[in-house]
């Protein structure tokens, strides 16, 4: 299993670019949910710290032989510490709220739902980010996995764009934060760099995704752009 992890400078850059792809769409959804529901702004350091700690934790557990209960305890403790630390230092402080004040609101009989809802959304997005870092470690480097990550990211951006358009067109609710173009273009750039490195390693044992993965990626990207352009034009058509 360990032999599947290629040790080379190129593979190191691929890991960095793949992580960048994940962080772009995770940042988009986390920022949208927390801002739309609780008027919070989400710094990139919040998800970056969660993703980095998750990657290092799973990398450590993956390459060291330990009992399953030990691995579970290590992951549970480090996940809890990462969740509390990242939420306190990078989320609540960024929004001028301290962790004890937020936690104390949960037990306030007059306003418990807002604080509990906030922590639930933060916990869910932290768990998803941690899970993505786990998949990053466990999945071997291959073009097929890169294409799957691209498909997932494009689907995430596309669904978020449709949701924002629907809120604006049907309910007259305009949510400008986050500005998706500042997250989608880095995502697309990370994807191109990852594909370029994967296809230029010069290995004889290359694995290509069935169905011409590169062509499928270009076509899917073009289709997303056409559908999004059609959606925007539909919103601005006079009724």
C-alpha positions as CSV (number, residue, x, y, z in Angstrom):
1,X,0.0,0.0,0.0
2,X,2.8,2.4,0.8
3,X,4.4,1.7,-2.6
4,X,1.5,3.4,-4.2
5,X,2.6,6.7,-2.7
6,X,5.1,8.1,-5.1
7,X,8.0,9.9,-3.5
8,X,9.3,12.6,-5.9
9,X,9.3,16.4,-6.1
10,X,6.6,16.2,-8.7
11,X,4.3,14.2,-6.4
12,X,4.8,16.7,-3.7
13,X,3.6,19.5,-5.9
14,X,0.7,17.4,-7.0
15,X,-0.3,16.9,-3.4
16,X,-0.1,20.7,-2.8
17,X,-2.2,21.5,-5.9
18,X,-4.8,18.8,-5.1
19,X,-5.2,20.2,-1.6
20,X,-5.6,23.7,-3.2
21,X,-8.4,22.3,-5.4
22,X,-10.3,20.9,-2.3
23,X,-9.8,24.0,-0.3
24,X,-11.2,26.3,-3.0
25,X,-14.7,24.6,-3.1
26,X,-14.7,23.9,0.6
27,X,-14.0,27.6,1.3
28,X,-16.8,28.6,-1.0
29,X,-19.4,26.5,0.6
30,X,-18.3,27.2,4.2
31,X,-18.2,30.9,3.6
32,X,-21.6,30.9,2.0
33,X,-23.3,28.9,4.7
34,X,-21.8,30.8,7.7
35,X,-22.4,34.2,6.1
36,X,-25.9,33.4,4.8
37,X,-27.1,31.9,8.1
38,X,-25.0,33.8,10.8
39,X,-23.4,36.8,9.0
40,X,-20.0,35.3,9.7
41,X,-16.9,35.8,7.5
42,X,-14.6,32.8,7.1
43,X,-10.8,33.3,6.8
44,X,-8.9,30.9,4.6
45,X,-6.7,30.0,7.6
46,X,-9.6,28.3,9.3
47,X,-10.0,25.5,6.7
48,X,-6.3,25.5,5.9
49,X,-5.5,24.7,9.5
50,X,-8.1,22.0,9.6
51,X,-7.0,20.4,6.3
52,X,-3.3,20.6,7.3
53,X,-3.8,19.0,10.7
54,X,-6.0,16.3,9.2
55,X,-3.4,15.6,6.5
56,X,-0.6,15.3,9.0
57,X,-2.6,13.2,11.5
58,X,-3.7,10.7,8.8
59,X,-0.3,10.6,7.3
60,X,1.2,9.8,10.7
61,X,-1.4,7.1,11.4
62,X,-1.1,5.7,7.9
63,X,2.6,5.0,7.9
64,X,2.9,3.7,11.4
65,X,1.6,0.3,12.5
66,X,-0.8,0.8,15.4
67,X,-3.8,-0.8,16.9
68,X,-7.1,0.4,15.5
69,X,-8.2,1.7,18.9
70,X,-5.0,3.7,19.2
71,X,-5.6,5.2,15.7
72,X,-9.1,6.0,16.6
73,X,-8.1,7.7,19.9
74,X,-5.3,9.7,18.2
75,X,-7.6,10.9,15.5
76,X,-10.5,11.7,17.8
77,X,-8.2,13.7,20.2
78,X,-6.5,15.6,17.4
79,X,-9.7,16.3,15.6
80,X,-11.3,17.7,18.7
81,X,-8.2,19.9,19.4
82,X,-8.1,21.1,15.8
83,X,-11.8,21.9,15.8
84,X,-11.7,23.9,19.0
85,X,-8.4,25.6,18.2
86,X,-9.2,26.5,14.6
87,X,-12.7,27.7,15.6
88,X,-11.4,29.9,18.4
89,X,-8.3,31.4,16.8
90,X,-9.3,31.7,13.1
91,X,-13.1,32.0,13.2
92,X,-14.4,33.6,16.4
93,X,-11.5,35.9,16.8
94,X,-11.8,37.0,13.1
95,X,-15.5,37.8,13.8
96,X,-14.7,39.5,17.1
97,X,-16.3,36.7,19.2
98,X,-14.5,34.7,21.8
99,X,-14.9,31.0,22.2
100,X,-16.2,31.1,25.9
101,X,-18.8,33.6,24.9
102,X,-20.1,31.5,22.1
103,X,-20.1,28.3,24.2
104,X,-21.9,30.1,27.0
105,X,-24.7,31.1,24.6
106,X,-25.6,27.5,24.0
107,X,-26.9,27.2,27.5
108,X,-28.7,30.5,27.4
109,X,-32.4,29.8,27.7
110,X,-33.3,32.9,25.7
111,X,-31.1,32.3,22.7
112,X,-29.8,28.7,22.5
113,X,-30.7,27.8,18.9
114,X,-28.5,30.3,17.1
115,X,-25.3,29.3,18.9
116,X,-26.1,25.5,18.6
117,X,-26.9,26.0,14.9
118,X,-23.6,27.9,14.4
119,X,-21.5,25.2,16.1
120,X,-23.4,22.5,14.2
121,X,-22.6,24.1,10.8
122,X,-19.0,24.7,11.8
123,X,-18.7,21.1,13.0
124,X,-20.1,19.7,9.8
125,X,-17.8,21.7,7.6
126,X,-14.8,20.9,9.8
127,X,-15.7,17.2,9.5
128,X,-16.0,17.4,5.7
129,X,-12.7,19.2,5.4
130,X,-11.0,16.6,7.7
131,X,-12.5,13.8,5.7
132,X,-11.2,15.4,2.5
133,X,-7.7,15.4,4.0
134,X,-8.1,11.8,4.9
135,X,-9.0,10.9,1.3
136,X,-6.0,12.9,0.2
137,X,-3.7,10.6,2.1
138,X,-5.4,7.3,1.4
139,X,-6.0,7.7,-2.4
140,X,-3.0,7.0,-4.5
141,X,-1.8,9.5,-7.1
142,X,-3.4,8.7,-10.4
143,X,-5.0,10.7,-13.2
144,X,-8.3,9.0,-12.5
145,X,-8.3,10.4,-8.9
146,X,-7.4,13.8,-10.2
147,X,-10.3,13.8,-12.6
148,X,-12.6,12.7,-9.8
149,X,-11.5,15.6,-7.7
150,X,-12.1,18.0,-10.6
151,X,-15.5,16.6,-11.1
152,X,-16.4,17.0,-7.4
153,X,-15.1,20.6,-7.3
154,X,-16.9,21.6,-10.5
155,X,-20.1,20.1,-9.2
156,X,-19.7,21.9,-5.8
157,X,-19.2,25.3,-7.6
158,X,-22.0,24.6,-10.0
159,X,-24.5,23.7,-7.3
160,X,-23.5,26.7,-5.2
161,X,-23.9,29.0,-8.2
162,X,-27.4,27.6,-8.9
163,X,-28.4,28.0,-5.3
164,X,-27.3,31.7,-5.2
165,X,-29.1,32.3,-8.5
166,X,-32.3,30.7,-7.2
167,X,-32.2,32.7,-4.0
168,X,-31.7,35.9,-6.1
169,X,-34.3,35.2,-8.7
170,X,-37.1,33.5,-6.6
171,X,-36.7,35.1,-3.2
172,X,-34.9,38.4,-4.0
173,X,-32.1,37.4,-1.6
174,X,-28.7,38.4,-3.0
175,X,-25.7,37.0,-1.2
176,X,-22.5,38.4,-2.6
177,X,-20.2,36.8,-0.1
178,X,-18.2,34.8,-1.2
179,X,-17.4,36.0,-4.6
180,X,-17.1,32.7,-6.5
181,X,-14.9,34.0,-9.3
182,X,-12.0,34.5,-6.8
183,X,-12.3,30.9,-5.7
184,X,-13.2,29.1,-9.0
185,X,-10.3,30.5,-11.0
186,X,-7.7,29.3,-8.5
187,X,-9.5,26.0,-8.4
188,X,-9.3,25.7,-12.2
189,X,-5.6,26.8,-12.2
190,X,-4.8,24.2,-9.5
191,X,-6.6,21.6,-11.6
192,X,-4.6,22.4,-14.7
193,X,-1.3,22.4,-12.8
194,X,-2.2,19.0,-11.3
195,X,-3.1,17.5,-14.6
196,X,0.0,18.9,-16.2
197,X,2.3,17.5,-13.5
198,X,0.5,14.1,-13.5
199,X,0.9,13.8,-17.3
200,X,4.5,15.0,-17.5
201,X,6.1,12.8,-14.9
202,X,7.5,10.6,-17.6
203,X,6.6,7.3,-16.0
204,X,6.1,4.3,-18.2
205,X,3.3,3.0,-16.0
206,X,0.9,5.8,-16.5
207,X,-2.7,5.2,-15.7
208,X,-5.3,7.0,-17.9
209,X,-8.9,7.3,-17.0
210,X,-11.3,5.6,-19.3
211,X,-13.3,7.8,-21.6
212,X,-10.5,10.3,-22.4
213,X,-10.4,12.1,-19.0
214,X,-8.8,15.3,-20.3
215,X,-11.4,15.7,-23.0
216,X,-14.2,15.0,-20.6
217,X,-12.8,17.6,-18.2
218,X,-12.7,20.3,-20.9
219,X,-16.2,19.4,-22.1
220,X,-17.6,19.4,-18.6
221,X,-16.0,22.8,-17.8
222,X,-17.5,24.2,-21.0
223,X,-20.9,22.9,-20.2
224,X,-20.8,24.4,-16.7
225,X,-19.8,27.8,-18.2
226,X,-22.6,27.6,-20.7
227,X,-25.2,26.7,-18.1
228,X,-24.1,29.4,-15.7
229,X,-24.1,32.0,-18.5
230,X,-27.6,30.9,-19.4
231,X,-28.7,31.2,-15.8
232,X,-27.3,34.7,-15.5
233,X,-28.9,35.8,-18.7
234,X,-32.2,34.3,-17.5
235,X,-32.1,36.4,-14.3
236,X,-31.6,39.6,-16.2
237,X,-34.3,39.1,-18.8
238,X,-37.1,41.7,-18.3
239,X,-40.2,40.0,-17.1
